[in-house]
Amino acid sequence: METIQVRNGLSQVRNKLETGQLTLGFIGGSITEDSSVLWNWPEPVARWFVESFPHARITVENAAIGATGSDLAVFRAERDLISRQCDLIFIEFAVNDYLTPSEQRMRAREGLIRKLLADGRSELVIIYTYSQRMYEEMSQGKAPASIAEFEQLAEHYGISSVWVGLHAWQEVKKGQMTWDEWLPDGLHPRHRGSLSYGQCVIAYLEKELITAPDRDSEVTPRSLASPLNAHHWGNASTLSFEEVQLEGPWLIRRAAAHMPRVDQILTTAAIGAKLSFSFTGKGLALAFDFGKKSAEFTYQLDGGPAITTRRDRPNWCNDGGWFHIYWIADDLEEGLHHIELEVVHGNREDCTGTNFHLGLIGILK
């Protein structure tokens, strides 16, 4: 597999640049997010647009969030990208989806792609970065399953892809960059590694937007392809906190500064506080401002057995600030469902608080 797979000539992007205005969208994990700690690959890409098209006003909407996957992104697409009228959107989830079961990540990814393509405004590019889990397969010249599956979707929907992780790998093999300069922790690239990723994306953009032979600038409307997976999550939506019934001391607050992609949180720190709501659909996910000081909870779905959560808190997890998704169910019978939930203490060494900060209620339809 080559580092660059061209399937779309970016004709809409060229036209937007000619009109003098372009909005770039990015969505993915920590390798892509706008960070004050890391200098990530979207930065050189955005700067390239500014340098290459000085007549155009370039807007950047970076919606990437560390330690999140395409399952959460499918619920955020409308608010964080579509409503921002992004013209060119880069998707980076091959790493963060790596451990997600194949069927689940394929449903989520296809749902995300279909949402972003539905109105015909945005053109997409899929970016594949690298984690150390990919080492064995890539050493054998194979594409890791998380990437190979993304390629199936890219081919089906005519989306170009750029394997920046392979590009960096090849630079290391040629002696152009050391492994330590690339990503010493096996996941997060340093400045040089991020530049390598960015340069690979720029090579694709230069070919398509600058050096490619003149193409017909007329944009031909494209119909959305029929789905590969009939159970895709393209109809995912969110439920307003106004539809939630509350018992006990609850507040709706503006999200904290460390949760920039969340408008409001439904919050309590009281053990025994309860909430309930009904929803129509076939799946339910809750996303939290989560960390070591977060409470656990007990829930009952449709009057079934009580289930108490026991969520992992990795060593890198802080007291809060991780926008973390928890799936209640993803394959229910389509129809009306009801959930009741009670806040409990985790009663574990790695659970040091009772903060319950709910940031999103996601519904699959």
SENU-576451 format. One record per residue (C-alpha): x, y, z negated; residue in three letters. Coordinates in steps of 0.2 Angstrom, whole numbers. Each point is the difference from the previous one (the first is absolute). Layout:
N
+-------+-------+-------+-----+
!     X !     Y !     Z !   r !
+-------+-------+-------+-----+
!     X !     Y !     Z ! ALA !
...
+-------+-------+-------+-----+
END
This chain:
365
+-------+-------+-------+-----+
!     X !     Y !     Z !   r !
+-------+-------+-------+-----+
!     0 !     0 !     0 ! MET !
!     6 !    17 !     5 ! GLU !
!     1 !    15 !   -13 ! THR !
!   -12 !    10 !    11 ! ILE !
!   -16 !    -7 !     8 ! GLN !
!    -8 !    13 !    11 ! VAL !
!   -19 !    -3 !     3 ! ARG !
!    -7 !    18 !     0 ! ASN !
!     7 !    15 !     9 ! GLY !
!    -5 !    13 !   -13 ! LEU !
!    -9 !    10 !    13 ! SER !
!   -12 !     8 !   -13 ! GLN !
!    15 !     5 !   -10 ! VAL !
!     9 !     8 !    15 ! ARG !
!   -16 !    10 !     4 ! ASN !
!    -1 !     6 !   -18 ! LYS !
!    18 !     6 !     1 ! LEU !
!    -4 !     9 !    16 ! GLU !
!   -14 !     9 !    -9 ! THR !
!    12 !     5 !   -14 ! GLY !
!    -6 !    -9 !   -15 ! GLN !
!     2 !   -18 !    -6 ! LEU !
!    -4 !    -9 !   -17 ! THR !
!    11 !   -14 !    -5 ! LEU !
!    -7 !   -13 !   -12 ! GLY !
!    10 !   -13 !   -10 ! PHE !
!    -7 !   -14 !   -11 ! ILE !
!    10 !   -14 !    -9 ! GLY !
!    10 !    -3 !   -16 ! GLY !
!    14 !     7 !    -9 ! SER !
!    12 !    -1 !    15 ! ILE !
!   -12 !    12 !     9 ! THR !
!    -7 !    11 !   -13 ! GLU !
!     5 !    18 !    -2 ! ASP !
!    11 !    -1 !   -15 ! SER !
!    11 !    13 !   -10 ! SER !
!    11 !   -15 !    -5 ! VAL !
!     2 !    -9 !    17 ! LEU !
!     4 !     8 !    17 ! TRP !
!   -11 !   -11 !    10 ! ASN !
!    -1 !    -3 !    19 ! TRP !
!   -15 !    11 !     4 ! PRO !
!    11 !    15 !    -4 ! GLU !
!    12 !    -1 !    15 ! PRO !
!   -15 !    -5 !    11 ! VAL !
!    -9 !    16 !    -5 ! ALA !
!    15 !    10 !     2 ! ARG !
!     3 !    -7 !    17 ! TRP !
!   -18 !     6 !     6 ! PHE !
!     4 !    17 !    -6 ! VAL !
!    17 !     1 !     9 ! GLU !
!    -6 !    -8 !    16 ! SER !
!   -17 !    10 !     1 ! PHE !
!     4 !    17 !    -7 ! PRO !
!   -16 !     7 !     8 ! HIS !
!   -11 !   -12 !    -9 ! ALA !
!    -7 !     2 !   -18 ! ARG !
!     4 !   -17 !    -8 ! ILE !
!   -11 !    -5 !   -15 ! THR !
!     5 !   -15 !   -11 ! VAL !
!   -12 !   -11 !   -10 ! GLU !
!    10 !   -13 !   -10 ! ASN !
!   -13 !   -11 !    -8 ! ALA !
!    13 !   -14 !    -5 ! ALA !
!    -1 !    -6 !   -18 ! ILE !
!    14 !   -11 !    -8 ! GLY !
!    -5 !   -18 !    -5 ! ALA !
!   -16 !     0 !    10 ! THR !
!    -5 !   -10 !    15 ! GLY !
!   -12 !     0 !    15 ! SER !
!   -14 !    -6 !   -12 ! ASP !
!    -1 !    17 !    -9 ! LEU !
!     4 !    10 !    16 ! ALA !
!   -16 !    -6 !     8 ! VAL !
!   -10 !     9 !   -13 ! PHE !
!    11 !    16 !     1 ! ARG !
!     0 !     1 !    19 ! ALA !
!   -15 !    12 !     1 ! GLU !
!     6 !    12 !   -13 ! ARG !
!    18 !     0 !     2 ! ASP !
!     2 !    -1 !    19 ! LEU !
!   -16 !     0 !    10 ! ILE !
!    -7 !    16 !    -8 ! SER !
!    17 !     8 !     2 ! ARG !
!    -2 !    -2 !    19 ! GLN !
!    17 !    -9 !     3 ! CYS !
!     5 !    -1 !    18 ! ASP !
!    14 !   -13 !    -2 ! LEU !
!     0 !   -12 !   -15 ! ILE !
!    15 !   -11 !    -5 ! PHE !
!    -5 !   -16 !   -10 ! ILE !
!    13 !    -8 !   -11 ! GLU !
!    -6 !   -15 !   -10 ! PHE !
!    10 !   -16 !     5 ! ALA !
!    10 !     1 !   -16 ! VAL !
!   -14 !     4 !   -13 ! ASN !
!   -12 !   -13 !     8 ! ASP !
!    14 !   -13 !     0 ! TYR !
!    -7 !   -10 !   -15 ! LEU !
!   -19 !     3 !     4 ! THR !
!    -8 !   -16 !     7 ! PRO !
!    -1 !     0 !    19 ! SER !
!   -19 !     1 !     2 ! GLU !
!    -2 !    14 !   -12 ! GLN !
!    14 !    11 !     7 ! ARG !
!    -6 !    -4 !    18 ! MET !
!   -18 !     6 !    -5 ! ARG !
!     7 !    15 !    -8 ! ALA !
!    12 !     5 !    14 ! ARG !
!   -13 !    -2 !    14 ! GLU !
!   -13 !    10 !   -10 ! GLY !
!    13 !    14 !    -3 ! LEU !
!     4 !     0 !    19 ! ILE !
!   -18 !     0 !     5 ! ARG !
!    -4 !    14 !   -12 ! LYS !
!    14 !    11 !     7 ! LEU !
!    -4 !    -4 !    18 ! LEU !
!   -19 !     2 !    -1 ! ALA !
!    -2 !    18 !     5 ! ASP !
!    13 !    -1 !    14 ! GLY !
!    10 !    15 !    -7 ! ARG !
!    15 !    -9 !    -7 ! SER !
!    14 !   -10 !     8 ! GLU !
!     9 !   -12 !   -11 ! LEU !
!    18 !    -7 !    -2 ! VAL !
!     4 !   -15 !   -12 ! ILE !
!    16 !     1 !    -9 ! ILE !
!     9 !   -15 !    -7 ! TYR !
!    12 !     3 !   -14 ! THR !
!    10 !   -13 !   -10 ! TYR !
!     1 !    -9 !   -17 ! SER !
!    12 !   -13 !    -6 ! GLN !
!   -14 !   -13 !     1 ! ARG !
!     2 !     1 !    19 ! MET !
!    18 !    -5 !     0 ! TYR !
!    -1 !   -19 !     4 ! GLU !
!   -12 !     2 !    14 ! GLU !
!     9 !    15 !     8 ! MET !
!    17 !   -10 !    -2 ! SER !
!    -8 !   -13 !    11 ! GLN !
!    -6 !    12 !    13 ! GLY !
!   -18 !    -1 !    -5 ! LYS !
!   -13 !    13 !    -3 ! ALA !
!    -7 !    -1 !   -18 ! PRO !
!   -18 !    -6 !    -1 ! ALA !
!    -5 !    17 !    -7 ! SER !
!     7 !     8 !    16 ! ILE !
!    -5 !   -13 !    12 ! ALA !
!   -18 !     2 !    -5 ! GLU !
!     0 !    19 !     2 ! PHE !
!     7 !    -3 !    17 ! GLU !
!   -16 !   -10 !     4 ! GLN !
!   -10 !    15 !    -4 ! LEU !
!    11 !    12 !     9 ! ALA !
!    -1 !   -10 !    16 ! GLU !
!   -19 !    -2 !    -1 ! HIS !
!    -3 !    19 !    -3 ! TYR !
!    14 !     6 !    11 ! GLY !
!    10 !     8 !   -14 ! ILE !
!    19 !     3 !     2 ! SER !
!    11 !    -6 !   -14 ! SER !
!    18 !     4 !    -7 ! VAL !
!    10 !   -13 !   -10 ! TRP !
!    11 !    12 !    -9 ! VAL !
!     6 !   -13 !   -12 ! GLY !
!     7 !   -10 !    14 ! LEU !
!     8 !    16 !     7 ! HIS !
!     9 !     3 !   -17 ! ALA !
!     4 !   -19 !    -1 ! TRP !
!     9 !     1 !    17 ! GLN !
!     9 !    16 !    -6 ! GLU !
!     7 !    -9 !   -15 ! VAL !
!     6 !   -15 !    12 ! LYS !
!     9 !    12 !    11 ! LYS !
!     9 !     8 !   -14 ! GLY !
!    -9 !    17 !     2 ! GLN !
!    -7 !     0 !   -17 ! MET !
!     3 !   -10 !   -16 ! THR !
!   -13 !   -10 !    -9 ! TRP !
!     2 !    11 !   -15 ! ASP !
!    -3 !    16 !    11 ! GLU !
!   -16 !    -8 !     6 ! TRP !
!    -9 !    -7 !   -15 ! LEU !
!    10 !    -6 !   -15 ! PRO !
!   -16 !    -6 !    -9 ! ASP !
!    -6 !   -10 !    14 ! GLY !
!   -15 !    11 !     4 ! LEU !
!     2 !    19 !    -2 ! HIS !
!    12 !     7 !    13 ! PRO !
!    12 !    14 !    -5 ! ARG !
!     3 !    16 !    10 ! HIS !
!    10 !    -9 !    13 ! ARG !
!   -13 !   -15 !     1 ! GLY !
!   -15 !    12 !     2 ! SER !
!    10 !    10 !    13 ! LEU !
!     2 !   -17 !    10 ! SER !
!   -19 !    -3 !    -1 ! TYR !
!    -4 !    17 !     5 ! GLY !
!    13 !    -1 !    15 ! GLN !
!    -8 !   -16 !     6 ! CYS !
!   -18 !     8 !     0 ! VAL !
!     7 !    16 !     8 ! ILE !
!     8 !   -11 !    14 ! ALA !
!   -17 !    -6 !     4 ! TYR !
!    -8 !    17 !    -1 ! LEU !
!    14 !     7 !    12 ! GLU !
!    -4 !   -13 !    12 ! LYS !
!   -19 !     3 !     0 ! GLU !
!    -1 !    18 !    -2 ! LEU !
!    16 !     7 !     8 ! ILE !
!    10 !   -11 !    12 ! THR !
!   -14 !   -12 !     6 ! ALA !
!    -5 !     3 !    19 ! PRO !
!   -14 !    12 !     2 ! ASP !
!   -17 !    -8 !    -3 ! ARG !
!   -17 !     5 !     4 ! ASP !
!    -4 !    12 !   -14 ! SER !
!   -19 !    -3 !     1 ! GLU !
!    -6 !    -9 !   -15 ! VAL !
!   -11 !   -15 !     4 ! THR !
!   -12 !    -4 !   -14 ! PRO !
!     3 !   -18 !    -7 ! ARG !
!   -14 !   -10 !    -7 ! SER !
!     4 !    -9 !   -17 ! LEU !
!     5 !   -18 !     4 ! ALA !
!   -11 !   -14 !    -7 ! SER !
!     7 !    -6 !   -17 ! PRO !
!    12 !   -14 !    -2 ! LEU !
!    -7 !    -5 !   -17 ! ASN !
!   -19 !     2 !    -2 ! ALA !
!     3 !     2 !   -18 ! HIS !
!    11 !    16 !     2 ! HIS !
!    -2 !    14 !   -13 ! TRP !
!    -4 !    14 !    12 ! GLY !
!   -16 !     4 !    -9 ! ASN !
!     8 !     2 !   -17 ! ALA !
!    -7 !    15 !   -10 ! SER !
!     1 !     8 !   -17 ! THR !
!   -13 !     2 !   -14 ! LEU !
!    -2 !    17 !    -8 ! SER !
!     2 !     1 !   -19 ! PHE !
!   -17 !     8 !    -1 ! GLU !
!    -7 !   -17 !     4 ! GLU !
!     8 !    -8 !   -16 ! VAL !
!   -10 !    -2 !   -16 ! GLN !
!    11 !     3 !   -15 ! LEU !
!    -1 !    -5 !   -19 ! GLU !
!    12 !     8 !   -12 ! GLY !
!    13 !    14 !     1 ! PRO !
!     4 !     3 !    18 ! TRP !
!     6 !    15 !    10 ! LEU !
!     3 !     4 !    18 ! ILE !
!    16 !     9 !     2 ! ARG !
!    11 !     7 !    14 ! ARG !
!    14 !   -12 !     3 ! ALA !
!    17 !     3 !    -8 ! ALA !
!    14 !     7 !    10 ! ALA !
!     8 !   -17 !     2 ! HIS !
!   -16 !    -6 !    10 ! MET !
!     0 !    12 !    15 ! PRO !
!   -11 !   -11 !    10 ! ARG !
!   -14 !    -1 !   -12 ! VAL !
!   -13 !    14 !    -2 ! ASP !
!    -8 !    -6 !   -17 ! GLN !
!     1 !   -14 !   -12 ! ILE !
!   -13 !    -7 !   -11 ! LEU !
!     8 !    -2 !   -17 ! THR !
!    -1 !    -6 !   -17 ! THR !
!    12 !    -7 !   -14 ! ALA !
!   -14 !    -7 !   -10 ! ALA !
!     0 !   -19 !    -3 ! ILE !
!   -18 !    -6 !     3 ! GLY !
!    -4 !    14 !    12 ! ALA !
!   -11 !    -7 !    14 ! LYS !
!    -5 !     4 !    18 ! LEU !
!   -11 !    -8 !    13 ! SER !
!    -6 !     2 !    17 ! PHE !
!    -9 !    -8 !    15 ! SER !
!     7 !    -1 !    18 ! PHE !
!    -5 !    -7 !    16 ! THR !
!    14 !   -10 !     9 ! GLY !
!    11 !   -15 !     0 ! LYS !
!    14 !     5 !   -10 ! GLY !
!     6 !    12 !   -14 ! LEU !
!    17 !     7 !    -5 ! ALA !
!     4 !    12 !   -14 ! LEU !
!    16 !    11 !     1 ! ALA !
!     8 !     8 !   -15 ! PHE !
!    13 !    12 !    -7 ! ASP !
!     9 !   -15 !    -7 ! PHE !
!    15 !    -4 !   -11 ! GLY !
!     6 !    -7 !   -17 ! LYS !
!   -12 !    11 !   -10 ! LYS !
!   -15 !    -6 !    10 ! SER !
!   -14 !   -10 !    -8 ! ALA !
!    -7 !   -16 !     7 ! GLU !
!   -18 !    -3 !     3 ! PHE !
!   -13 !   -14 !    -1 ! THR !
!   -13 !     0 !    14 ! TYR !
!   -15 !   -10 !     6 ! GLN !
!    -6 !    -1 !    18 ! LEU !
!   -18 !    -4 !     4 ! ASP !
!    -2 !    -6 !   -18 ! GLY !
!    13 !   -13 !     2 ! GLY !
!    14 !    -6 !   -12 ! PRO !
!     9 !    14 !    -9 ! ALA !
!    18 !     2 !     7 ! ILE !
!    14 !    10 !    -9 ! THR !
!    14 !     7 !    10 ! THR !
!    18 !    -4 !    -3 ! ARG !
!    10 !    11 !    12 ! ARG !
!    18 !    -1 !     2 ! ASP !
!    11 !    15 !    -5 ! ARG !
!    17 !    -1 !     9 ! PRO !
!    16 !     6 !    -9 ! ASN !
!     0 !    15 !    12 ! TRP !
!   -18 !     5 !    -5 ! CYS !
!    -1 !    16 !   -10 ! ASN !
!   -14 !     4 !   -13 ! ASP !
!   -11 !     6 !    14 ! GLY !
!     0 !     7 !    18 ! GLY !
!    -1 !   -16 !    10 ! TRP !
!   -15 !     1 !    11 ! PHE !
!    -4 !   -19 !    -1 ! HIS !
!   -14 !   -10 !     7 ! ILE !
!    -9 !   -14 !    -8 ! TYR !
!   -12 !   -11 !    10 ! TRP !
!   -16 !    -6 !    -9 ! ILE !
!    -6 !    -9 !    16 ! ALA !
!     3 !     1 !    19 ! ASP !
!   -11 !   -14 !     7 ! ASP !
!   -17 !     2 !    -8 ! LEU !
!   -17 !    -3 !     9 ! GLU !
!    -5 !    16 !     8 ! GLU !
!   -13 !     9 !   -10 ! GLY !
!    -4 !     9 !   -17 ! LEU !
!    12 !    -4 !   -14 ! HIS !
!     2 !     6 !   -18 ! HIS !
!    15 !     2 !   -11 ! ILE !
!     2 !     3 !   -19 ! GLU !
!    17 !     4 !    -7 ! LEU !
!     7 !     3 !   -18 ! GLU !
!    17 !     8 !    -5 ! VAL !
!    11 !   -12 !   -11 ! VAL !
!    17 !     1 !    -7 ! HIS !
!    12 !   -11 !    10 ! GLY !
!     8 !    -7 !   -16 ! ASN !
!    16 !    -3 !     8 ! ARG !
!    18 !     6 !    -3 ! GLU !
!     0 !     9 !    17 ! ASP !
!   -17 !     8 !    -3 ! CYS !
!     3 !    15 !   -11 ! THR !
!   -15 !    10 !     2 ! GLY !
!   -19 !     0 !     4 ! THR !
!     0 !    13 !    14 ! ASN !
!   -14 !    -4 !    13 ! PHE !
!     3 !    12 !    15 ! HIS !
!   -11 !    -6 !    14 ! LEU !
!     4 !     9 !    16 ! GLY !
!   -10 !    -9 !    14 ! LEU !
!   -14 !   -12 !     2 ! ILE !
!     2 !    -9 !    16 ! GLY !
!   -15 !    -9 !     9 ! ILE !
!     2 !   -13 !    14 ! LEU !
!   -15 !    -1 !    12 ! LYS !
+-------+-------+-------+-----+
END
